[in-house]
Every structure is written in structure tokens, then in C-alpha cells.
Amino acid sequence: MYRLAPAIQHYAWGSTTAIPDVLATVPDGSPVAEAWFGAHTSAPSAARTDDGSTTLDELIASDPDFHLGRDIASRFESRLPYLLKIIAAEVPLSLQVHPSMERARTGFAEEEAAGIAVTAPERSYRDRNHKPELVYALTRFDAMVGFRAPRRAAELLGDLDAPLAHDLHAILVADPSSNGVRAAFEWLLAPDTRPGPADVAKFAEACQRRLHDGSPSPRTDRTVIRLSEAYPGDPGAVTSVLLNPVTLQPGEALFVPTGTVHAYLHGVGVEIMANSDNVLRAGLTRKHVDVEELLRNVDCVAAPPIRIAPERVFTSTRIFYAPVEDFELSVTRLTDDGVATIPGRGPRVLLCLEGEVEVATAGGDPVLLRRGQAAFIPAADGPLSASGDAMIVQADVP
């Protein structure tokens, strides 16, 4: 068992206090957007060993069969399959899509052949992996995920007094199918058709008037207004009329498949995803935007957001099984009433979110984790037991 220190990401949309509070560290005034507990080569966690400190990816590479287990090492090319994060969105994140495995491999090869450095800001594919993800809410967590039914989107546009709303409404009425949704979405974002800042501002003003007069969807109008204030003139704000609004309460989880357009708006949560940093953005960001590549990957079929109901294991643990082979997430609440077994058998990352917990394997010394502290447990260490008064999350492989 190895103690882990996260790789901290200071993106502009982060909170100055939320992640330091989760990790029990002192805020320094800068925005902290994500804390990575994993082995992605762009930002691996630091792992403490008997010989000193190393990175988790280097530790795993030193003996993949021991750390991952022979089966997982074989299936995932000797790499940790998942990446665990804490995420804190103070302002809305980018409008984005994550690629499929096939497209990630092709896109990575294309950018390599073009000579674009993996660390370059204009790079879209930073690895060869797909990136399905699951978010578990620690606070109220607001997002937009996937497309609404076309007829519902047309209804919301029908009484908005703005030229942009009239144009979008006409596209959806002419073809109330996924093809019509794609046409409207592409028309909003493509460089040769995207509306200008003045049109976006008029659309937001129309939402403001409707909100005052009595809106059929106050939440949608508030989202358009909020996004247009955060990213003035960006037509990504208008796409929120086409997308499903989602709110998670603490303890609820949402799965986002590859190809699903989404944007996280506000909140703090635990994220687990395939071990990838591939993000295709179309707006609502100051980072690299690649509309053409996003449109190549996006699935425009209307579908409700995928909420994952947990399965209870033993009395203290709930497991969120995502429909992928790369990861699963468990949440355990312990009280001072004895030793509990923590389910799991693969390479695991354990993070204490509340209280403190003593964790032990069959043949090793126990390790005490306090709030914000984490550990990596190799597959070879076998089953875990824990005692204390704590809330812990664990990343594992099915």
C-alpha cells in the first residue's frame, strides 16, 4: 500500500476553496479545478515508497503484474485503467465531448503525424484512450448532458422573440429528428454559420424577458443567461436549449458515455473516468476549441441522462457500476463499531473524504488516512479491511 499525493490542476473555472476544503489543505487564493489521483502521464500522482517518492505511473511500470494483476495488465497494456479526480466547478466548464476508443487512436495518430506536441495547447488528443466518465456529487451538482427530444427543444424556442431563436426553431420543425438536432447544433457552432455576439446577446435578452413574464422552462432560461454572462457572445450558451438539464444531489451519480455532449455548470464532485485526458471542445472556454472534431464524435440522438443507482454491498458500502470495463466507484461510510471489509480485488485508489480510517491488508501494516489523504493498493495486496469513523471512496476495476 502506497500513500498518494494528488496532481493539482489550476484551471480558471475552479474554486479557490472547495478542493482545499475536501483535501484539508490551506487555500492559497488561486482557483483549484481538479485534483488527480491516478497515473496519467500528463499529471501522475506522487507515490511514497520505502525508497522515497516516485510517480504512480513509474511505480506501476516497475512491476505491472504485481501492481495491476496479470489480467488487468494484459487487458490495459500495463497501465492503470482509470483516473480518479476531485472536481470543483465555480463557473461553467466547456461544452465538450469525449472520443470513442477508435476515434481516440486515430486522432492521436493524426496529430502525432502532424508534429503537434502532446503538451501543445492546440492538441485535442493527448493519449490513445477513450474517456467515458462518472461523476458522484459531493454538493449540489448542475450540468447539461445529452440532447433533449427535438420537439421539446422546438417548443422552448417557439415563443422566444429573437432572430436566432426563429432560425433554430425552423430547423427543428423542418426535421424533428436526430438529424434536425445535428443540423441545429452544427449551425450554431460551425465557423461558417455560427451567429455573432450580437445575435447571442439578443437571444439571452429574450430569455431574460421570458423569465420575467413567465417562462415554460425557467431553468433553461436561467442557464442561457448564466452562460452568456460567463462567456459573452459565445453561441455555446444557446446550445443549452438543445440539451438536457441535470441536477445531482449529494450522493447521486451520473454516467457520461463517449460521444455525449455535456458541460458541468457548478458543484463539487468525485469523478472517475478511463485513464485519458482527451477533451474535444466546441465553446464556453478559453482553451483550444475544435468544433470539427467534436462534431465528428458527437452523438445527436436524444436520450435522457444516465443516472447510476448504486448496489449495496455488506452494510456500509455502495458500489456504482458503470457500463464500461475501465472502472467502478464505491462509497463506504464507517462508524466506530468494528472492522469492515472493503470490497474490491483489482488495483485500487482509496480516498478519505471525511473523518479518519485505518486501512489494512492481510499481510501489511495498517495505514491511517485522514480527510483528504489517499492510498494506492496494488492488486497483489488482496482484500482490504478498514475501521474508523469516516467516509471513503474507492476506485477499482470490475
Disulfide bonds with the S-S distance in Angstrom:
none
